[in-house]
């Protein structure tokens, strides 16, 4: 079981690293339309994962509350939203399509703030994988090994384009290929770290597993609504982002239902 947990935690990180490695094989920066499509796909995967892999299991685990079975999921979800809101305000970061940093004023380099922006995206994904594997490891509900693997694979699939989205623009700005690759890998390193921390914490907090599952869902939905949807809808021909959102959502839904 422990080996499955380690593999599950590593899979999303591998997805990010492979995407960042595109900097060694592609000569030009990703086309804006391609970036929009990949962002839409990532948003769809994260939305579906929040529903099928996190919120629905949280509600199922709270059946004993009867008509109030929604309560842990609702509370955890909102706490996750406000947790990411706090990080968004406290950590200086810069999104790819803007020159105006967010968060507190900082003298950090542009490259560093770009990596921090993607790291903020990846943190809730690592937490989501961690809490699902914690449920599997400690027996906290109806989580199966296949269902946990489905979430890890879904996150890895959407992490691949995210790795490319961070490394390719950095190379276009004059950063060396190796440093751009390193930045892409570093942005994904928070996922296994976050997953491990959640697993350790969940060992003590098994009784509140529904809250932890929905907390991770809230954190991911915050990223989708605050960052990914605006990015995929910016400019002309934003329908490509919408179409890829639907594709990502459908693929993650299929993975979760078929494997879970």
C-alpha positions in Angstrom: 0.0 0.0 0.0 2.8 2.4 0.9 4.4 1.9 -2.5 1.1 2.8 -4.2 0.9 6.0 -2.2 4.5 6.9 -3.1 3.8 6.3 -6.8 0.6 8.2 -6.7 2.3 11.2 -5.1 5.1 11.1 -7.7 2.9 10.8 -10.8 1.7 14.5 -10.9 5.2 15.8 -10.4 6.5 13.6 -13.3 3.8 15.2 -15.4 5.0 18.7 -14.6 8.6 17.7 -15.2 7.9 16.2 -18.6 6.0 19.3 -19.7 8.9 21.5 -18.6 11.2 19.3 -20.6 9.5 20.6 -23.8 11.9 23.5 -23.6 14.6 21.2 -24.9 12.7 20.1 -27.9 10.6 23.1 -29.0 12.3 26.2 -30.5 9.5 28.7 -30.3 7.3 30.0 -27.4 3.9 28.4 -27.2 1.3 30.1 -29.4 -1.2 32.2 -27.4 -4.0 30.1 -28.8 -2.2 26.9 -27.7 -1.7 28.4 -24.2 -5.3 29.3 -24.0 -6.3 25.8 -25.0 -4.0 24.1 -22.5 -5.2 26.4 -19.7 -8.8 25.6 -20.5 -8.0 21.8 -20.4 -6.3 22.2 -17.0 -9.3 24.1 -15.7 -11.6 21.3 -16.9 -9.6 18.6 -15.3 -9.4 20.4 -12.0 -13.1 21.1 -11.9 -14.1 17.5 -12.6 -11.5 16.3 -10.0 -13.0 18.6 -7.4 -16.4 17.2 -8.0 -15.9 13.5 -8.6 -12.7 12.8 -6.6 -13.3 15.2 -3.6 -16.7 16.7 -3.1 -18.8 13.6 -3.9 -16.6 11.3 -1.6 -16.8 13.9 1.1 -20.6 13.9 1.0 -20.8 10.1 0.8 -18.6 9.8 3.9 -21.0 12.1 5.8 -24.2 10.0 5.1 -24.6 9.4 8.8 -25.6 13.1 9.2 -28.7 12.5 7.1 -30.1 15.6 5.5 -27.1 17.5 6.8 -24.6 15.3 4.9 -23.7 18.4 2.8 -22.4 20.3 5.9 -18.8 19.0 6.1 -18.4 19.4 2.3 -19.8 23.0 2.4 -17.7 24.1 5.3 -14.5 22.5 4.0 -15.0 23.9 0.5 -15.4 27.5 1.8 -12.4 27.1 4.1 -10.3 25.9 1.1 -11.5 29.0 -0.9 -10.5 31.4 1.8 -7.2 29.6 2.4 -6.1 30.1 -1.3 -7.4 33.7 -1.1 -5.1 34.3 1.8 -2.1 32.8 0.0 -3.0 34.9 -3.1 -2.8 38.0 -0.9 0.3 37.0 1.1 2.6 35.6 -1.6 4.1 38.0 -4.3 3.6 36.5 -7.8 3.2 37.4 -11.4 1.0 35.8 -14.0 2.3 35.2 -17.5 0.0 37.6 -19.4 0.5 40.6 -17.2 3.3 42.9 -16.0 1.6 43.8 -12.8 2.6 41.7 -9.8 0.0 40.5 -7.3 0.3 40.2 -3.6 2.6 42.3 -1.4 5.2 44.5 -2.9 8.4 42.6 -3.5 11.9 43.0 -5.0 11.9 39.5 -6.3 12.9 38.9 -9.9 10.2 38.5 -12.6 11.3 34.9 -13.2 10.9 34.1 -9.5 7.4 35.6 -9.3 6.3 33.7 -12.4 7.3 30.4 -10.8 5.5 31.4 -7.6 2.3 32.0 -9.6 2.4 28.5 -11.0 3.4 27.1 -7.6 0.2 28.6 -6.2 -1.7 26.7 -8.9 0.0 23.5 -8.0 -0.3 23.6 -4.2 -4.0 22.7 -4.1 -3.4 19.9 -6.6 -0.8 18.4 -4.3 -3.1 18.7 -1.4 -5.9 17.0 -3.3 -3.7 14.0 -4.2 -2.4 13.9 -0.6 -5.8 13.8 1.0 -7.2 11.1 -1.3 -4.2 8.9 -0.7 -4.5 9.6 3.0 -8.0 8.3 2.8 -6.8 5.2 1.1 -3.9 4.7 3.5 -5.9 5.3 6.7 -9.2 3.9 5.5 -11.0 7.2 5.7 -14.1 6.5 3.6 -15.0 5.0 0.2 -11.8 5.8 -1.6 -10.3 3.0 -3.7 -6.8 2.6 -5.0 -8.1 2.9 -8.6 -10.0 6.1 -7.7 -6.9 7.6 -6.1 -4.8 6.7 -9.1 -7.4 8.3 -11.4 -7.0 11.6 -9.6 -3.2 11.4 -9.7 -3.3 10.6 -13.5 -5.8 13.4 -14.1 -3.6 15.9 -12.3 -0.5 14.6 -14.1 -2.2 15.0 -17.5 -3.1 18.7 -16.8 0.3 19.3 -15.2 2.1 18.4 -18.5 0.9 21.6 -20.3 1.4 23.6 -17.1 5.1 22.6 -17.1 5.4 23.7 -20.7 3.5 27.0 -20.0 6.1 28.0 -17.4 9.3 26.8 -19.1 8.7 28.0 -22.7 7.9 31.6 -22.0 10.9 31.8 -19.6 13.1 30.6 -22.4 11.6 33.2 -24.8 12.5 35.9 -22.2 16.2 34.9 -22.5 16.5 32.4 -19.7 18.7 29.4 -20.6 17.0 26.1 -21.4 18.3 24.4 -18.3 17.2 27.2 -16.0 13.8 27.4 -17.7 13.5 23.6 -17.2 14.6 23.9 -13.6 12.0 26.6 -13.0 9.2 24.4 -14.5 10.3 21.4 -12.3 10.5 23.6 -9.2 7.0 24.9 -9.7 5.7 21.4 -9.5 7.9 20.4 -6.5 5.3 21.8 -4.2 2.9 19.1 -5.2 4.6 16.1 -3.6 5.7 18.2 -0.6 2.1 19.3 -0.1 0.8 15.8 -0.6 3.2 14.3 2.0 2.3 17.0 4.6 -1.4 16.4 4.1 -0.9 12.6 4.5 0.9 13.1 7.8 -1.7 15.5 9.1 -4.6 13.3 7.9 -3.2 10.4 10.0 -4.2 12.4 13.0 -7.4 13.9 11.5 -9.0 10.9 9.9 -12.4 11.7 11.6 -12.6 14.9 9.7 -11.6 13.4 6.3 -14.8 14.9 4.6 -13.6 18.3 5.6 -10.1 17.7 4.2 -11.5 16.4 0.9 -13.7 19.4 0.4 -11.0 21.8 1.6 -8.8 20.5 -1.3 -11.8 20.9 -3.7 -12.3 24.5 -2.6 -8.6 25.3 -3.0 -8.7 23.9 -6.6 -11.9 25.7 -7.6 -10.4 29.0 -6.3 -7.5 28.5 -8.8 -9.9 27.6 -11.6 -12.2 30.6 -11.2 -9.5 33.2 -10.1 -6.8 32.3 -12.5 -7.4 29.7 -15.2 -10.8 30.8 -16.5 -9.8 34.4 -17.0 -6.6 33.3 -18.8 -8.4 30.9 -21.1 -11.1 33.5 -21.9 -8.8 36.5 -22.6 -8.6 38.0 -26.1 -10.4 36.9 -29.3 -11.5 33.3 -30.1 -11.8 32.4 -26.4 -14.1 29.5 -27.5 -11.0 27.3 -27.8 -10.5 27.5 -24.1 -14.2 26.6 -23.5 -13.9 23.6 -25.8 -10.7 22.4 -24.1 -12.3 23.0 -20.7 -15.1 20.6 -21.7 -12.5 18.0 -23.0 -10.5 18.2 -19.8 -13.6 17.9 -17.7 -14.9 14.9 -19.7 -11.5 13.0 -19.6 -11.2 13.5 -15.8 -14.8 12.4 -15.3 -14.2 9.3 -17.4 -11.0 8.4 -15.5 -12.6 8.8 -12.1 -15.8 6.9 -12.9 -14.0 4.1 -14.9 -11.2 3.6 -12.5 -13.0 4.6 -9.3 
